[in-house]
């Protein structure tokens, strides 16, 4: 399960800044609360436990893992609470606001992100217990006061657990939706590949039967037929390999082989017919390039999805579709200007699934796909696809 729902970089930075700022403010409040008017801190322990817990929360390294860090913090807090309750309850208090909030944030994160359910339940229970028992560190005057504060913290613990479980549920739904999108894209590509394989095999059979018929009357025409059979057999083998790889990885109209540019012109023309400026720019070297049939359908699909996203999320924007060669690869770029009015983010850009399915299809045919914002506020989708290597005696 993908535990982190993607957020825009600016949003992630804002959340990080707010979290660090809030924790810093809490620590300053602790400094003021435990400051002795005589100019010293007699009770320095809460000024240390809070920053240590915050460091475990903000520590960016993957090692030790999050489960280890949560376990160490929960165990340390519980042990400290028990020791202070048994041996040294202080009137000044050793219960800091920074440590309390940090434990609650860790509790929410543990309930959401820890992959193994047993580990998540165990560590969440330990953190919750550590928060509820914090009032035992302070001599509050009576057991009733301690019980009252513990009850209030119980509600905070319940809220943290509920928020973590809710976010975990959203992450699970998103992961299942992404898996469904990828599987649907694989099956759609598999159907396309099946049609191409059947087309190649039919061509092989036709060439072979023609060779049998003319082998005595026109033996000089056998060689071109054999070259055609070899070429079709090679392309069939490539398509079969991709088909097997797609199926192992866990009625639709397609672009017919050899008509990619015609289909793209029709697609862009239909898009421009809706009142939006759209142009197709094709490099002269592209017209002589040879692509596998499944690559042609993938190129068509990328352009189609990109234009659909522009229509949905960038009303009034102008679009340019460019095709060009970069060495032995075909480059495809669909770029649109900033929309005329503020709209939602293109599907797949921030948490959607449009680019997820496209990337699955493109990578299945040994291509690559990327998308993101442009400097002028528009959107750009770029893709790269392999070309078919020319064979001796094959037509251009």
LODOVO-933344 format. One record per residue (C-alpha): y, x, z; residue in three letters; residue number from 0. Coordinates in steps of 0.05 Angstrom, whole numbers, always signed. Example, Ala and Ser with C-alpha at 12.3 -4.5 7.8 and 13.67 -1.06 7.14 Angstrom:
REM residues 2
+--------+--------+--------+--------+-----+
:     c2 :     c1 :     c3 : residu : num :
+--------+--------+--------+--------+-----+
:    -90 :   +246 :   +156 :    ALA :   0 :
:    -21 :   +273 :   +143 :    SER :   1 :
+--------+--------+--------+--------+-----+
REM end
This chain:
REM residues 396
+--------+--------+--------+--------+-----+
:     c2 :     c1 :     c3 : residu : num :
+--------+--------+--------+--------+-----+
:     +0 :     +0 :     +0 :    UNK :   0 :
:    +70 :    +25 :    -17 :    UNK :   1 :
:   +104 :    +19 :    +50 :    UNK :   2 :
:   +174 :    +33 :    +26 :    UNK :   3 :
:   +208 :    -19 :    -16 :    UNK :   4 :
:   +252 :    +21 :    -64 :    UNK :   5 :
:   +326 :    +20 :    -48 :    UNK :   6 :
:   +385 :    +47 :    -87 :    UNK :   7 :
:   +405 :   +118 :    -67 :    UNK :   8 :
:   +473 :    +94 :    -43 :    UNK :   9 :
:   +440 :    +41 :     +1 :    UNK :  10 :
:   +392 :    +92 :    +30 :    UNK :  11 :
:   +449 :   +140 :    +46 :    UNK :  12 :
:   +489 :    +84 :    +77 :    UNK :  13 :
:   +431 :    +64 :   +122 :    UNK :  14 :
:   +420 :   +136 :   +143 :    UNK :  15 :
:   +494 :   +145 :   +159 :    UNK :  16 :
:   +497 :    +80 :   +199 :    UNK :  17 :
:   +434 :    +99 :   +237 :    UNK :  18 :
:   +459 :   +168 :   +254 :    UNK :  19 :
:   +527 :   +141 :   +273 :    UNK :  20 :
:   +498 :    +88 :   +317 :    UNK :  21 :
:   +452 :   +136 :   +354 :    UNK :  22 :
:   +511 :   +184 :   +364 :    UNK :  23 :
:   +553 :   +128 :   +393 :    UNK :  24 :
:   +497 :   +109 :   +441 :    UNK :  25 :
:   +491 :   +181 :   +464 :    UNK :  26 :
:   +566 :   +183 :   +477 :    UNK :  27 :
:   +560 :   +119 :   +517 :    UNK :  28 :
:   +504 :   +152 :   +558 :    UNK :  29 :
:   +550 :   +212 :   +570 :    UNK :  30 :
:   +604 :   +166 :   +597 :    UNK :  31 :
:   +555 :   +126 :   +639 :    UNK :  32 :
:   +524 :   +186 :   +673 :    UNK :  33 :
:   +587 :   +226 :   +681 :    UNK :  34 :
:   +605 :   +245 :   +752 :    UNK :  35 :
:   +679 :   +237 :   +769 :    UNK :  36 :
:   +675 :   +305 :   +804 :    UNK :  37 :
:   +668 :   +337 :   +736 :    UNK :  38 :
:   +593 :   +346 :   +731 :    UNK :  39 :
:   +529 :   +310 :   +712 :    UNK :  40 :
:   +482 :   +305 :   +771 :    UNK :  41 :
:   +432 :   +265 :   +730 :    UNK :  42 :
:   +422 :   +303 :   +665 :    UNK :  43 :
:   +352 :   +279 :   +648 :    UNK :  44 :
:   +372 :   +216 :   +608 :    UNK :  45 :
:   +420 :   +259 :   +568 :    UNK :  46 :
:   +359 :   +298 :   +544 :    UNK :  47 :
:   +305 :   +245 :   +535 :    UNK :  48 :
:   +349 :   +204 :   +488 :    UNK :  49 :
:   +365 :   +260 :   +439 :    UNK :  50 :
:   +292 :   +282 :   +439 :    UNK :  51 :
:   +269 :   +212 :   +420 :    UNK :  52 :
:   +323 :   +208 :   +367 :    UNK :  53 :
:   +301 :   +275 :   +338 :    UNK :  54 :
:   +230 :   +248 :   +331 :    UNK :  55 :
:   +259 :   +187 :   +295 :    UNK :  56 :
:   +303 :   +227 :   +247 :    UNK :  57 :
:   +257 :   +287 :   +236 :    UNK :  58 :
:   +248 :   +289 :   +160 :    UNK :  59 :
:   +187 :   +334 :   +154 :    UNK :  60 :
:   +120 :   +303 :   +136 :    UNK :  61 :
:    +84 :   +348 :   +186 :    UNK :  62 :
:    +68 :   +328 :   +239 :    UNK :  63 :
:    +55 :   +259 :   +211 :    UNK :  64 :
:    +92 :   +197 :   +233 :    UNK :  65 :
:    +33 :   +172 :   +275 :    UNK :  66 :
:    +32 :   +238 :   +315 :    UNK :  67 :
:   +106 :   +235 :   +328 :    UNK :  68 :
:   +104 :   +163 :   +350 :    UNK :  69 :
:    +45 :   +178 :   +395 :    UNK :  70 :
:    +79 :   +237 :   +428 :    UNK :  71 :
:   +143 :   +198 :   +440 :    UNK :  72 :
:   +107 :   +138 :   +469 :    UNK :  73 :
:    +62 :   +181 :   +514 :    UNK :  74 :
:   +120 :   +223 :   +537 :    UNK :  75 :
:   +163 :   +163 :   +555 :    UNK :  76 :
:   +106 :   +129 :   +593 :    UNK :  77 :
:    +88 :   +192 :   +632 :    UNK :  78 :
:   +161 :   +204 :   +650 :    UNK :  79 :
:   +169 :   +132 :   +673 :    UNK :  80 :
:   +107 :   +135 :   +718 :    UNK :  81 :
:   +128 :   +202 :   +749 :    UNK :  82 :
:   +198 :   +179 :   +764 :    UNK :  83 :
:   +174 :   +113 :   +792 :    UNK :  84 :
:   +124 :   +148 :   +838 :    UNK :  85 :
:   +163 :   +208 :   +860 :    UNK :  86 :
:   +237 :   +208 :   +844 :    UNK :  87 :
:   +271 :   +141 :   +830 :    UNK :  88 :
:   +346 :   +157 :   +827 :    UNK :  89 :
:   +404 :   +111 :   +843 :    UNK :  90 :
:   +443 :   +140 :   +786 :    UNK :  91 :
:   +387 :   +120 :   +738 :    UNK :  92 :
:   +348 :   +156 :   +685 :    UNK :  93 :
:   +345 :    +99 :   +636 :    UNK :  94 :
:   +388 :   +113 :   +576 :    UNK :  95 :
:   +411 :    +66 :   +521 :    UNK :  96 :
:   +396 :   +118 :   +467 :    UNK :  97 :
:   +324 :   +125 :   +487 :    UNK :  98 :
:   +315 :    +50 :   +491 :    UNK :  99 :
:   +343 :    +36 :   +421 :    UNK : 100 :
:   +305 :    +95 :   +391 :    UNK : 101 :
:   +240 :    +70 :   +419 :    UNK : 102 :
:   +254 :     +1 :   +390 :    UNK : 103 :
:   +269 :    +30 :   +321 :    UNK : 104 :
:   +206 :    +72 :   +324 :    UNK : 105 :
:   +167 :     +9 :   +343 :    UNK : 106 :
:   +194 :    -28 :   +282 :    UNK : 107 :
:   +177 :    +31 :   +237 :    UNK : 108 :
:   +107 :    +39 :   +266 :    UNK : 109 :
:    +92 :    -35 :   +257 :    UNK : 110 :
:   +115 :    -30 :   +185 :    UNK : 111 :
:    +93 :    +37 :   +158 :    UNK : 112 :
:    +30 :    +61 :   +193 :    UNK : 113 :
:    -25 :    +49 :   +142 :    UNK : 114 :
:    -86 :    +40 :   +188 :    UNK : 115 :
:    -81 :    -27 :   +224 :    UNK : 116 :
:   -117 :     +0 :   +286 :    UNK : 117 :
:    -69 :    +58 :   +292 :    UNK : 118 :
:     -9 :    +13 :   +280 :    UNK : 119 :
:    -31 :    -36 :   +334 :    UNK : 120 :
:    -48 :    +18 :   +385 :    UNK : 121 :
:    +17 :    +57 :   +377 :    UNK : 122 :
:    +60 :     -5 :   +373 :    UNK : 123 :
:    +29 :    -29 :   +439 :    UNK : 124 :
:    +43 :    +39 :   +471 :    UNK : 125 :
:   +115 :    +39 :   +447 :    UNK : 126 :
:   +125 :    -33 :   +470 :    UNK : 127 :
:    +97 :    -17 :   +539 :    UNK : 128 :
:   +141 :    +44 :   +544 :    UNK : 129 :
:   +203 :     +2 :   +530 :    UNK : 130 :
:   +184 :    -54 :   +578 :    UNK : 131 :
:   +171 :     -4 :   +635 :    UNK : 132 :
:   +237 :    +33 :   +627 :    UNK : 133 :
:   +271 :     -5 :   +685 :    UNK : 134 :
:   +220 :    +26 :   +733 :    UNK : 135 :
:   +259 :    +91 :   +727 :    UNK : 136 :
:   +319 :    +61 :   +764 :    UNK : 137 :
:   +326 :    +35 :   +835 :    UNK : 138 :
:   +357 :    -32 :   +819 :    UNK : 139 :
:   +360 :    -59 :   +890 :    UNK : 140 :
:   +301 :   -106 :   +887 :    UNK : 141 :
:   +236 :   -117 :   +850 :    UNK : 142 :
:   +266 :   -181 :   +821 :    UNK : 143 :
:   +320 :   -143 :   +785 :    UNK : 144 :
:   +269 :    -96 :   +755 :    UNK : 145 :
:   +227 :   -154 :   +732 :    UNK : 146 :
:   +287 :   -188 :   +701 :    UNK : 147 :
:   +306 :   -127 :   +660 :    UNK : 148 :
:   +234 :   -118 :   +639 :    UNK : 149 :
:   +231 :   -190 :   +615 :    UNK : 150 :
:   +294 :   -181 :   +574 :    UNK : 151 :
:   +264 :   -118 :   +543 :    UNK : 152 :
:   +201 :   -158 :   +527 :    UNK : 153 :
:   +242 :   -202 :   +481 :    UNK : 154 :
:   +271 :   -140 :   +447 :    UNK : 155 :
:   +201 :   -112 :   +438 :    UNK : 156 :
:   +178 :   -178 :   +408 :    UNK : 157 :
:   +237 :   -177 :   +359 :    UNK : 158 :
:   +222 :   -106 :   +338 :    UNK : 159 :
:   +149 :   -121 :   +327 :    UNK : 160 :
:   +165 :   -184 :   +288 :    UNK : 161 :
:   +214 :   -148 :   +243 :    UNK : 162 :
:   +165 :    -92 :   +230 :    UNK : 163 :
:   +109 :   -142 :   +213 :    UNK : 164 :
:   +155 :   -181 :   +167 :    UNK : 165 :
:   +175 :   -118 :   +129 :    UNK : 166 :
:   +101 :    -98 :   +126 :    UNK : 167 :
:    +85 :   -166 :    +96 :    UNK : 168 :
:   +140 :   -157 :    +43 :    UNK : 169 :
:   +114 :    -87 :    +27 :    UNK : 170 :
:    +44 :   -115 :    +19 :    UNK : 171 :
:    +68 :   -170 :    -28 :    UNK : 172 :
:   +106 :   -120 :    -69 :    UNK : 173 :
:    +46 :    -73 :    -74 :    UNK : 174 :
:     +1 :   -131 :    -97 :    UNK : 175 :
:    +53 :   -153 :   -147 :    UNK : 176 :
:    +58 :    -83 :   -175 :    UNK : 177 :
:    -18 :    -78 :   -180 :    UNK : 178 :
:    -20 :   -144 :   -217 :    UNK : 179 :
:    +34 :   -122 :   -266 :    UNK : 180 :
:     -2 :    -56 :   -279 :    UNK : 181 :
:    -69 :    -91 :   -289 :    UNK : 182 :
:    -39 :   -142 :   -337 :    UNK : 183 :
:     -6 :    -86 :   -377 :    UNK : 184 :
:    -72 :    -48 :   -381 :    UNK : 185 :
:   -110 :   -108 :   -405 :    UNK : 186 :
:    -57 :   -124 :   -457 :    UNK : 187 :
:    -59 :    -53 :   -483 :    UNK : 188 :
:   -135 :    -55 :   -482 :    UNK : 189 :
:   -133 :   -117 :   -526 :    UNK : 190 :
:    -86 :    -82 :   -574 :    UNK : 191 :
:   -130 :    -21 :   -577 :    UNK : 192 :
:   -191 :    -65 :   -589 :    UNK : 193 :
:   -156 :    -95 :   -650 :    UNK : 194 :
:   -138 :    -26 :   -676 :    UNK : 195 :
:   -209 :     +0 :   -667 :    UNK : 196 :
:   -236 :    -60 :   -705 :    UNK : 197 :
:   -186 :    -47 :   -761 :    UNK : 198 :
:   -206 :    +26 :   -767 :    UNK : 199 :
:   -280 :    +11 :   -766 :    UNK : 200 :
:   -271 :    -42 :   -820 :    UNK : 201 :
:   -235 :    +10 :   -863 :    UNK : 202 :
:   -291 :    +60 :   -852 :    UNK : 203 :
:   -343 :     +9 :   -874 :    UNK : 204 :
:   -302 :    -10 :   -936 :    UNK : 205 :
:   -293 :    +64 :   -956 :    UNK : 206 :
:   -367 :    +78 :   -945 :    UNK : 207 :
:   -390 :    +18 :   -987 :    UNK : 208 :
:   -341 :    +38 :  -1042 :    UNK : 209 :
:   -369 :   +109 :  -1042 :    UNK : 210 :
:   -440 :    +83 :  -1049 :    UNK : 211 :
:   -420 :    +40 :  -1109 :    UNK : 212 :
:   -384 :    +95 :  -1148 :    UNK : 213 :
:   -425 :   +156 :  -1128 :    UNK : 214 :
:   -460 :   +158 :  -1196 :    UNK : 215 :
:   -406 :   +130 :  -1242 :    UNK : 216 :
:   -345 :   +166 :  -1212 :    UNK : 217 :
:   -367 :   +224 :  -1168 :    UNK : 218 :
:   -297 :   +255 :  -1171 :    UNK : 219 :
:   -270 :   +198 :  -1128 :    UNK : 220 :
:   -319 :   +210 :  -1071 :    UNK : 221 :
:   -277 :   +265 :  -1039 :    UNK : 222 :
:   -215 :   +221 :  -1027 :    UNK : 223 :
:   -259 :   +167 :   -998 :    UNK : 224 :
:   -292 :   +216 :   -951 :    UNK : 225 :
:   -224 :   +242 :   -929 :    UNK : 226 :
:   -203 :   +170 :   -914 :    UNK : 227 :
:   -266 :   +159 :   -874 :    UNK : 228 :
:   -254 :   +223 :   -835 :    UNK : 229 :
:   -182 :   +204 :   -820 :    UNK : 230 :
:   -200 :   +133 :   -799 :    UNK : 231 :
:   -257 :   +159 :   -756 :    UNK : 232 :
:   -211 :   +208 :   -720 :    UNK : 233 :
:   -160 :   +154 :   -706 :    UNK : 234 :
:   -214 :   +107 :   -682 :    UNK : 235 :
:   -240 :   +160 :   -635 :    UNK : 236 :
:   -170 :   +171 :   -606 :    UNK : 237 :
:   -161 :    +97 :   -596 :    UNK : 238 :
:   -229 :    +90 :   -563 :    UNK : 239 :
:   -213 :   +146 :   -515 :    UNK : 240 :
:   -148 :   +113 :   -495 :    UNK : 241 :
:   -183 :    +46 :   -488 :    UNK : 242 :
:   -236 :    +75 :   -441 :    UNK : 243 :
:   -182 :   +110 :   -400 :    UNK : 244 :
:   -141 :    +47 :   -394 :    UNK : 245 :
:   -201 :     +5 :   -372 :    UNK : 246 :
:   -224 :    +57 :   -323 :    UNK : 247 :
:   -156 :    +58 :   -289 :    UNK : 248 :
:   -163 :     -1 :   -258 :    UNK : 249 :
:    -71 :   -296 :   -553 :    UNK : 250 :
:    -20 :   -236 :   -558 :    UNK : 251 :
:    +19 :   -220 :   -621 :    UNK : 252 :
:    +26 :   -145 :   -633 :    UNK : 253 :
:    +65 :   -101 :   -680 :    UNK : 254 :
:    +23 :    -88 :   -742 :    UNK : 255 :
:     +9 :    -14 :   -757 :    UNK : 256 :
:    +59 :    +18 :   -803 :    UNK : 257 :
:   +113 :    -35 :   -795 :    UNK : 258 :
:   +147 :     -9 :   -732 :    UNK : 259 :
:   +216 :     +3 :   -762 :    UNK : 260 :
:   +215 :    -64 :   -796 :    UNK : 261 :
:   +196 :    -99 :   -731 :    UNK : 262 :
:   +250 :    -61 :   -693 :    UNK : 263 :
:   +303 :    -80 :   -744 :    UNK : 264 :
:   +282 :   -153 :   -738 :    UNK : 265 :
:   +282 :   -148 :   -662 :    UNK : 266 :
:   +351 :   -116 :   -657 :    UNK : 267 :
:   +379 :   -163 :   -710 :    UNK : 268 :
:   +355 :   -224 :   -671 :    UNK : 269 :
:   +386 :   -196 :   -607 :    UNK : 270 :
:   +453 :   -184 :   -642 :    UNK : 271 :
:   +450 :   -255 :   -669 :    UNK : 272 :
:   +462 :   -282 :   -599 :    UNK : 273 :
:   +533 :   -256 :   -600 :    UNK : 274 :
:   +520 :   -188 :   -568 :    UNK : 275 :
:   +535 :   -123 :   -605 :    UNK : 276 :
:   +469 :    -87 :   -620 :    UNK : 277 :
:   +455 :    -30 :   -669 :    UNK : 278 :
:   +392 :     +8 :   -688 :    UNK : 279 :
:   +400 :    +82 :   -704 :    UNK : 280 :
:   +340 :   +116 :   -736 :    UNK : 281 :
:   +339 :   +190 :   -752 :    UNK : 282 :
:   +318 :   +206 :   -823 :    UNK : 283 :
:   +260 :   +248 :   -799 :    UNK : 284 :
:   +231 :   +188 :   -762 :    UNK : 285 :
:   +215 :   +150 :   -825 :    UNK : 286 :
:   +164 :   +203 :   -846 :    UNK : 287 :
:   +132 :   +209 :   -778 :    UNK : 288 :
:    +62 :   +182 :   -764 :    UNK : 289 :
:    +46 :   +146 :   -700 :    UNK : 290 :
:    -19 :   +119 :   -672 :    UNK : 291 :
:    -21 :    +42 :   -676 :    UNK : 292 :
:    -23 :    +35 :   -600 :    UNK : 293 :
:    +38 :    +81 :   -596 :    UNK : 294 :
:    +76 :    +37 :   -646 :    UNK : 295 :
:    +63 :    -25 :   -604 :    UNK : 296 :
:    +85 :    +12 :   -541 :    UNK : 297 :
:   +151 :    +33 :   -575 :    UNK : 298 :
:   +162 :    -39 :   -596 :    UNK : 299 :
:   +147 :    -63 :   -525 :    UNK : 300 :
:   +196 :    -14 :   -493 :    UNK : 301 :
:   +253 :    -36 :   -539 :    UNK : 302 :
:   +235 :   -109 :   -530 :    UNK : 303 :
:   +235 :   -105 :   -454 :    UNK : 304 :
:   +299 :    -64 :   -451 :    UNK : 305 :
:   +335 :   -114 :   -495 :    UNK : 306 :
:   +309 :   -171 :   -453 :    UNK : 307 :
:   +336 :   -138 :   -390 :    UNK : 308 :
:   +404 :   -130 :   -423 :    UNK : 309 :
:   +406 :   -203 :   -440 :    UNK : 310 :
:   +387 :   -223 :   -369 :    UNK : 311 :
:   +429 :   -174 :   -329 :    UNK : 312 :
:   +485 :   -147 :   -372 :    UNK : 313 :
:   +519 :   -205 :   -407 :    UNK : 314 :
:   +572 :   -182 :   -457 :    UNK : 315 :
:   +547 :   -110 :   -460 :    UNK : 316 :
:   +538 :    -72 :   -526 :    UNK : 317 :
:   +470 :    -41 :   -539 :    UNK : 318 :
:   +449 :    +19 :   -581 :    UNK : 319 :
:   +375 :    +32 :   -597 :    UNK : 320 :
:   +362 :   +104 :   -621 :    UNK : 321 :
:   +299 :   +135 :   -649 :    UNK : 322 :
:   +294 :   +209 :   -663 :    UNK : 323 :
:   +244 :   +266 :   -664 :    UNK : 324 :
:   +243 :   +321 :   -612 :    UNK : 325 :
:   +191 :   +371 :   -636 :    UNK : 326 :
:   +124 :   +336 :   -640 :    UNK : 327 :
:   +147 :   +275 :   -600 :    UNK : 328 :
:   +185 :   +212 :   -616 :    UNK : 329 :
:   +245 :   +197 :   -571 :    UNK : 330 :
:   +267 :   +126 :   -559 :    UNK : 331 :
:   +332 :   +108 :   -523 :    UNK : 332 :
:   +361 :    +40 :   -508 :    UNK : 333 :
:   +430 :    +45 :   -478 :    UNK : 334 :
:   +478 :    -11 :   -460 :    UNK : 335 :
:   +550 :     -9 :   -436 :    UNK : 336 :
:   +574 :    -39 :   -371 :    UNK : 337 :
:   +567 :   -115 :   -368 :    UNK : 338 :
:   +628 :   -159 :   -375 :    UNK : 339 :
:   +616 :   -190 :   -306 :    UNK : 340 :
:   +582 :   -165 :   -244 :    UNK : 341 :
:   +508 :   -183 :   -247 :    UNK : 342 :
:   +442 :   -166 :   -215 :    UNK : 343 :
:   +406 :   -101 :   -226 :    UNK : 344 :
:   +360 :    -96 :   -288 :    UNK : 345 :
:   +288 :   -112 :   -274 :    UNK : 346 :
:   +251 :    -50 :   -251 :    UNK : 347 :
:   +314 :    -14 :   -232 :    UNK : 348 :
:   +315 :    -29 :   -158 :    UNK : 349 :
:   +251 :    -58 :   -132 :    UNK : 350 :
:   +232 :    -99 :   -194 :    UNK : 351 :
:   +170 :    -92 :   -236 :    UNK : 352 :
:   +195 :    -88 :   -308 :    UNK : 353 :
:   +194 :    -13 :   -312 :    UNK : 354 :
:   +130 :    -10 :   -272 :    UNK : 355 :
:    +91 :    -47 :   -326 :    UNK : 356 :
:   +125 :     -9 :   -382 :    UNK : 357 :
:   +112 :    +58 :   -350 :    UNK : 358 :
:    +38 :    +40 :   -343 :    UNK : 359 :
:    +33 :    +24 :   -417 :    UNK : 360 :
:    +73 :    +85 :   -440 :    UNK : 361 :
:    +34 :   +134 :   -397 :    UNK : 362 :
:    -32 :   +105 :   -421 :    UNK : 363 :
:    -14 :   +129 :   -492 :    UNK : 364 :
:     +7 :   +198 :   -465 :    UNK : 365 :
:    +81 :   +182 :   -464 :    UNK : 366 :
:   +136 :   +183 :   -412 :    UNK : 367 :
:   +188 :   +132 :   -390 :    UNK : 368 :
:   +251 :   +135 :   -348 :    UNK : 369 :
:   +311 :    +90 :   -334 :    UNK : 370 :
:   +375 :    +91 :   -294 :    UNK : 371 :
:   +449 :    +78 :   -289 :    UNK : 372 :
:   +497 :   +113 :   -335 :    UNK : 373 :
:   +565 :   +142 :   -316 :    UNK : 374 :
:   +603 :    +85 :   -348 :    UNK : 375 :
:   +565 :    +32 :   -307 :    UNK : 376 :
:   +515 :    +14 :   -360 :    UNK : 377 :
:   +440 :    +24 :   -363 :    UNK : 378 :
:   +396 :    +71 :   -404 :    UNK : 379 :
:   +321 :    +70 :   -416 :    UNK : 380 :
:   +290 :   +131 :   -448 :    UNK : 381 :
:   +218 :   +141 :   -472 :    UNK : 382 :
:   +179 :   +196 :   -506 :    UNK : 383 :
:   +116 :   +187 :   -548 :    UNK : 384 :
:    +67 :   +235 :   -582 :    UNK : 385 :
:    +63 :   +239 :   -658 :    UNK : 386 :
:     -2 :   +240 :   -697 :    UNK : 387 :
:    -19 :   +309 :   -723 :    UNK : 388 :
:    -21 :   +313 :   -799 :    UNK : 389 :
:    -90 :   +322 :   -829 :    UNK : 390 :
:   -107 :   +360 :   -891 :    UNK : 391 :
:   -108 :   +315 :   -951 :    UNK : 392 :
:    -78 :   +256 :   -914 :    UNK : 393 :
:    -21 :   +219 :   -943 :    UNK : 394 :
:    +48 :   +222 :   -911 :    UNK : 395 :
+--------+--------+--------+--------+-----+
REM end
